[in-house]
Amino acid sequence: MSAIFLFALTILFPGLIQPAFAQRPFWPPTPSANPQGTVSVELKTEKGTVRVILPDDIRPGDTISGTVTAEPNPAQPANVGASIEGEVIEVKTVEGEVVASKKLDPSLPQQPLTFTVPQGASSLQFSMGKHIKQATLTINANPTEPVNFAPPRLGQTGRPLEIPGNFDGHAGNTAVNIGGKQMPVIAESPRKAVVQIPPDTPTGQTNLTVTDANGIPQTSTCNMVSIQLKADKLNLMKGERTNLHISVTGLQGLKDDSGDIKLQVENMTPEVVKFQDQDWYSTRPVSLNGGNEITYTTQLVGVGLGNFVINASIMEWIGKAIREAMRVAANNKWRKQLNELADMKDSAANAIIGNSKAVRDLKENAAFLREKAGDDKYWDGKGGDDVNPKDLLEDEKKKLKHTKTSLSSSNGNAIGKIGAALDAIDKMLR
């Protein structure tokens, strides 16, 4: 999961000279990252662009969901359907294993895509027809562990919203309701769901309700905010100044003493304008007192002719409470798995015939794992005695293999149980 929840608004201000529209060239597709918990893979054709939106924390073994969208090429106006009619998107591993194959429906502007990433996969390749070059997406091998539910405190109208939680990866099983209105889930992994908030969503404090495959709704308070940017003058000569006004509304009742909520304003076209106050490039803390609106004004200075782009973002850094909840959730998962492994070792020991040392070793290892799993001092995050679960499991794996090789063929049942324990460790380590 990303370290922040990011909600952005980009506004394009026309400069003194409007450049003529240049036809977009036909170039190989490349993945483009988005800040709201997703990554986009673009497949470009002469007719238009097909974009696959996926969660940005994909790892081997995940079931994930995404969304396929199509956009016509503005240089060659056509309906969206014409750009994808009859096309098939294929998803493969770099080794050539087919993960998904989906025929696109030209009547649907947005289409779901769900597949399971093979174990051991390091990256995925996306293609659409023989004339489209492949796009490669690298898989995140070490994303954060799922947390039961870590609802964001705010979202922005017209933008995606990332909801950390413990999901099953099937977007069709997930319902997200904001203020009584269902929100489309555009991407999902086992660790998050990403929804698209419509631009006309009312601002202010409201309820966010998430229901996953378990059918149990979880509700929290969430503010829907809106950002407006306005420049007093749009056409600037070199050295000329104008005021830029930034307004964030929908903040009522959202008190923040932690400094986790920040406003960031970025100049994306420094060759056209610059900020008079260069500190506007930095993140500015938002001190909320429960009011509805905050406003800022800064000055822009003309540098050159052309369009200028200003990007304004509201960011919620994950606070201490959420970080702690994530750590505890991850540790509770490890502790449960260690106890399950201890049970498997006891079961294998009870099946051994004629090898008292192997029985003793397995029983002692099982007791050791239960002691580690049950004592809070090993999981309090204060260092010192803290358990490194992966190192511990690697060590237990070596011990199990050694015990397995010490057993005679007459202990087939016990050998099978040890093999199941080794498989379980491999699954835990993925």
C-alpha positions in Angstrom: 0.0 0.0 0.0 1.2 3.5 -0.8 2.4 5.7 2.0 -0.2 8.3 1.2 -3.8 8.7 0.0 -3.4 11.2 -2.9 -6.2 13.2 -4.5 -5.2 15.6 -7.3 -6.7 18.3 -9.6 -4.8 19.5 -12.6 -5.9 22.6 -14.4 -4.6 23.8 -17.8 -4.4 27.6 -18.2 -4.1 28.9 -21.8 -1.0 31.0 -22.3 -0.6 34.0 -24.7 -0.1 31.8 -27.8 -2.3 28.7 -28.3 -0.1 26.1 -30.0 -1.8 24.2 -32.9 -2.8 20.6 -32.0 -0.1 18.2 -33.0 -1.1 14.7 -34.0 0.0 12.2 -31.4 2.6 9.9 -32.8 2.2 6.1 -32.8 4.7 4.9 -30.2 5.2 1.6 -28.3 3.0 1.2 -25.2 4.4 1.7 -21.8 2.9 1.4 -18.3 2.2 4.7 -16.6 1.9 4.9 -12.8 -1.0 6.7 -11.1 -0.7 8.1 -7.6 -4.1 6.7 -6.4 -3.1 3.1 -5.9 -3.3 2.0 -9.5 -1.0 1.6 -12.5 -2.1 1.9 -16.1 -0.9 -0.1 -19.1 -1.5 1.6 -22.4 -1.8 -0.1 -25.7 -1.8 2.5 -28.5 -3.1 2.0 -32.0 -3.6 4.4 -34.9 -7.3 4.4 -34.0 -6.9 5.1 -30.3 -5.6 4.0 -27.0 -6.8 1.0 -24.9 -5.8 1.4 -21.2 -5.8 -1.3 -18.6 -6.1 0.0 -15.1 -4.8 -2.3 -12.4 -3.8 -2.1 -8.7 -0.2 -1.0 -8.1 0.7 -3.7 -5.6 0.3 -6.9 -7.7 2.3 -9.9 -6.4 2.6 -13.6 -7.5 -0.4 -15.6 -6.5 -2.8 -12.7 -6.3 -6.2 -12.6 -7.8 -6.6 -9.1 -9.1 -9.2 -7.0 -10.9 -8.8 -4.1 -13.2 -10.7 -2.0 -15.7 -10.2 -1.8 -19.5 -11.1 1.6 -21.1 -10.8 2.8 -24.7 -10.2 6.3 -26.0 -10.2 7.3 -29.7 -7.3 9.2 -31.2 -8.2 12.9 -31.3 -6.2 13.3 -34.5 -8.5 10.7 -36.2 -12.0 11.3 -34.6 -14.0 8.1 -34.3 -16.3 6.5 -31.8 -14.7 4.6 -29.0 -16.0 1.3 -30.1 -14.3 1.5 -33.5 -10.9 1.6 -31.7 -11.4 -1.7 -30.1 -13.9 -3.6 -32.2 -12.8 -7.3 -32.5 -9.6 -6.8 -30.5 -8.4 -9.2 -27.9 -6.2 -8.3 -25.0 -3.8 -11.1 -23.9 -2.0 -11.1 -20.6 1.1 -13.4 -20.3 4.0 -14.0 -18.1 7.4 -13.2 -19.5 7.9 -17.0 -19.7 4.9 -17.2 -22.1 2.2 -18.6 -19.8 -1.2 -17.1 -20.8 -2.8 -15.5 -17.7 -5.9 -13.9 -19.3 -7.5 -13.4 -22.7 -10.4 -11.0 -23.1 -12.3 -10.0 -26.2 -13.3 -6.4 -26.0 -16.9 -5.3 -26.4 -17.1 -2.1 -28.4 -20.5 -1.3 -26.8 -19.0 -0.9 -23.3 -16.7 2.1 -22.6 -15.4 0.4 -19.4 -15.0 -3.4 -19.0 -13.8 -5.5 -16.0 -10.7 -7.7 -16.2 -10.0 -10.3 -13.5 -7.2 -12.9 -13.4 -4.8 -14.7 -11.1 -1.1 -14.0 -11.3 0.9 -17.3 -11.4 3.2 -18.1 -8.6 6.8 -17.2 -9.4 5.8 -14.6 -12.0 8.1 -11.6 -12.1 6.3 -9.5 -14.7 3.3 -9.5 -17.0 3.1 -8.7 -20.7 0.0 -7.1 -22.3 -0.7 -7.3 -26.0 -3.6 -6.5 -28.3 -3.5 -7.9 -31.8 -0.3 -8.7 -33.7 0.3 -5.1 -34.7 0.5 -3.9 -31.1 3.9 -4.1 -29.4 3.8 -5.6 -25.9 3.7 -3.6 -22.7 5.5 -5.1 -19.7 4.4 -4.6 -16.1 6.8 -5.5 -13.3 5.2 -7.3 -10.3 5.7 -6.0 -6.8 7.2 -8.9 -5.0 7.0 -7.4 -1.5 3.9 -5.3 -1.0 2.5 -4.6 2.5 0.3 -7.2 4.2 -3.5 -6.8 4.2 -5.1 -4.9 7.1 -8.7 -5.7 8.1 -10.0 -2.2 7.2 -8.1 1.1 7.1 -10.7 3.6 5.7 -9.4 7.0 4.4 -10.7 10.1 6.0 -11.2 12.0 2.8 -11.6 11.5 -1.0 -11.8 14.0 -3.8 -14.6 14.4 -6.3 -13.8 13.2 -9.8 -10.8 11.2 -8.6 -10.0 7.6 -7.6 -10.0 6.7 -3.9 -7.8 4.0 -2.5 -9.3 1.9 0.4 -6.8 -0.3 2.2 -8.2 -3.6 3.5 -8.3 -7.3 3.3 -10.1 -8.1 0.0 -10.3 -11.2 -2.3 -9.2 -9.5 -5.5 -12.6 -10.0 -7.2 -14.0 -6.5 -7.8 -17.3 -8.0 -8.6 -17.6 -9.1 -5.0 -17.0 -5.7 -3.6 -19.5 -2.9 -3.1 -18.5 0.6 -2.0 -21.1 3.1 -1.1 -20.4 6.8 -0.5 -23.3 8.9 0.8 -25.9 6.4 -0.3 -24.5 6.1 -3.9 -22.6 3.1 -5.2 -19.1 3.8 -6.5 -17.5 1.8 -9.4 -14.6 -0.4 -8.2 -11.9 0.1 -11.0 -9.1 -2.0 -9.4 -8.7 -4.5 -6.6 -6.0 -6.6 -5.1 -6.0 -8.7 -1.8 -4.8 -5.5 -0.1 -6.9 -2.7 -1.5 -9.8 -1.6 -3.5 -9.8 1.5 -5.7 -13.0 3.2 -6.6 -13.8 6.1 -8.9 -15.6 9.0 -7.3 -17.9 10.8 -9.8 -17.3 14.6 -10.2 -20.9 15.4 -9.1 -20.5 13.7 -5.7 -21.7 16.1 -3.0 -18.9 17.5 -0.9 -18.8 17.4 2.9 -18.9 14.7 5.6 -20.6 11.5 4.7 -20.5 7.7 5.3 -18.2 5.3 3.4 -19.5 1.7 3.5 -17.5 -1.2 2.1 -18.9 -4.7 1.7 -16.6 -7.5 0.5 -17.3 -11.1 -0.3 -18.0 -11.9 3.3 -21.2 -9.7 3.0 -20.5 -7.8 6.2 -20.7 -4.0 5.6 -18.1 -1.8 7.3 -18.9 1.9 7.7 -16.8 4.9 8.6 -17.0 8.7 8.3 -15.3 10.2 5.2 -15.2 13.7 3.8 -15.7 14.3 0.1 -13.6 17.4 -0.9 -13.3 19.5 -4.0 -10.3 21.6 -5.2 -10.8 24.7 -7.3 -7.9 26.7 -9.0 -8.4 30.2 -10.4 -5.9 32.6 -12.0 -6.7 36.3 -12.2 -5.1 36.5 -15.6 -4.5 33.7 -18.1 -2.2 35.4 -20.6 1.2 36.4 -19.1 4.0 38.2 -20.7 7.6 37.5 -19.5 8.0 38.9 -16.0 4.2 39.7 -15.6 2.5 38.5 -12.4 -0.9 37.2 -11.6 -2.6 35.7 -8.5 -3.4 32.0 -8.3 -6.2 31.2 -5.9 -6.6 27.7 -4.4 -9.8 26.6 -2.6 -10.5 23.3 -0.9 -14.1 22.7 0.2 -16.0 19.9 1.9 -13.8 19.8 5.0 -16.5 20.4 7.6 -16.1 18.3 10.7 -12.7 17.0 9.6 -10.4 18.1 12.5 -6.7 17.3 12.0 -4.1 18.0 14.7 -1.6 15.4 13.5 -0.5 17.2 10.3 -1.2 14.1 8.3 -3.4 16.1 5.8 -1.4 18.3 3.5 -2.0 20.5 0.4 0.6 20.3 -2.4 0.7 22.7 -5.3 3.0 21.9 -8.2 4.0 23.8 -11.3 4.1 21.3 -14.1 5.3 23.9 -16.7 8.3 25.8 -15.3 9.3 26.9 -18.8 6.1 28.9 -19.0 5.5 30.2 -15.4 7.1 30.1 -12.0 5.9 30.6 -8.5 6.9 33.9 -6.9 7.1 32.0 -3.6 9.2 28.9 -4.4 7.9 27.2 -1.2 4.8 26.4 -3.1 6.7 23.5 -4.6 6.7 22.0 -1.1 3.9 20.3 0.7 1.9 22.7 2.9 0.3 21.4 6.1 -3.4 21.9 6.3 -4.5 22.9 9.8 -8.2 22.1 9.9 -10.5 23.4 12.6 -13.6 21.7 11.5 -14.6 24.4 9.1 -15.8 23.8 5.5 -13.2 25.6 3.4 -9.5 26.6 3.3 -8.1 29.0 0.7 -4.6 30.0 -0.3 -3.3 32.6 -2.7 0.1 32.7 -4.4 1.6 34.6 -7.3 2.6 33.2 -10.7 5.3 35.0 -12.8 5.5 34.6 -16.6 8.6 33.0 -18.0 7.7 32.1 -21.6 4.8 31.8 -23.9 2.5 28.8 -24.0 0.0 26.9 -21.8 0.8 26.4 -18.2 -0.3 23.5 -16.0 -0.8 23.7 -12.2 -1.4 20.6 -10.2 -3.1 20.8 -6.8 -3.2 17.7 -4.5 -4.7 16.9 -1.1 -2.7 14.2 0.6 -3.5 12.2 3.7 -0.4 10.6 5.1 -1.2 7.4 6.8 -1.4 8.3 10.5 0.2 6.6 13.4 -3.1 4.8 14.3 -3.4 3.3 10.8 0.2 2.3 10.6 -0.1 0.6 14.0 -3.3 -1.2 12.9 -1.5 -2.5 9.8 1.5 -3.7 11.8 -0.7 -5.5 14.3 -2.8 -7.1 11.6 0.3 -8.4 9.8 1.7 -9.8 13.0 -1.5 -11.5 14.0 -1.5 -13.2 10.7 2.1 -14.5 11.3 1.2 -15.6 14.8 -1.8 -17.6 13.6 0.3 -19.3 10.9 3.0 -20.2 13.4 0.4 -21.9 15.6 -1.0 -23.7 12.6 2.6 -24.9 11.7 3.1 -26.1 15.3 -0.1 -28.2 15.0 1.2 -29.7 11.8 4.5 -30.6 13.5 2.7 -32.3 16.4 0.5 -34.2 14.0 3.6 -35.5 12.2 5.3 -36.4 15.5 2.3 -38.4 16.5 2.5 -40.4 13.3 6.2 -41.4 13.6 7.0 -45.0 14.4 10.3 -46.1 15.9 12.3 -42.9 15.9 12.1 -41.2 19.3 14.6 -38.5 18.4 12.5 -37.3 15.4 9.4 -37.3 17.7 11.3 -35.2 20.3 12.6 -32.7 17.8 9.2 -32.1 16.2 7.5 -31.7 19.6 10.2 -29.3 20.8 10.0 -27.3 17.6 6.2 -27.1 18.0 6.5 -25.9 21.6 9.1 -23.3 20.5 6.8 -21.9 17.7 3.8 -21.7 20.1 6.0 -19.8 22.6 7.1 -17.3 20.0 3.6 -16.9 18.6 2.0 -16.4 22.1 4.4 -14.0 23.8 3.5 -10.3 23.0 7.1 -9.2 23.6 8.2 -10.8 20.4 5.7 -8.7 18.4 5.5 -5.3 20.1 7.6 -3.5 17.4 10.2 -2.3 19.9 13.1 -4.3 18.5 15.3 -6.4 20.6 13.4 -9.7 20.9 11.1 -9.0 17.9 10.6 -12.1 15.7 11.6 -12.0 12.1 8.9 -14.4 10.8 10.6 -15.1 7.4 13.9 -15.9 9.0 12.2 -18.1 11.6 10.3 -20.0 8.9 13.4 -20.6 6.8 15.1 -22.1 9.9 12.0 -24.3 10.6 12.0 -25.4 7.0 15.6 -26.6 7.3 14.8 -28.5 10.5 11.8 -30.2 8.9 13.8 -31.3 5.9 16.5 -32.8 8.2 13.8 -34.7 10.2 12.2 -35.9 7.0 15.4 -37.4 5.7 16.0 -39.2 9.0 12.8 -41.2 8.7 12.6 -44.7 7.2 10.2 -45.7 4.5 7.9 -47.3 7.0 7.0 -43.8 8.2 5.2 -42.9 5.0 2.3 -41.2 6.9 4.6 -39.0 8.9 6.7 -38.2 5.8 3.5 -37.0 4.1 2.6 -34.8 7.0 6.1 -33.2 7.1 5.8 -32.6 3.3 2.5 -30.8 3.9 4.1 -28.7 6.6 6.9 -27.8 4.2 4.3 -26.8 1.5 2.6 -24.6 4.1 5.9 -22.9 4.9 6.5 -22.2 1.3 3.0 -20.7 1.0 3.6 -18.5 4.1 6.9 -17.2 2.6 5.3 -16.1 -0.7 
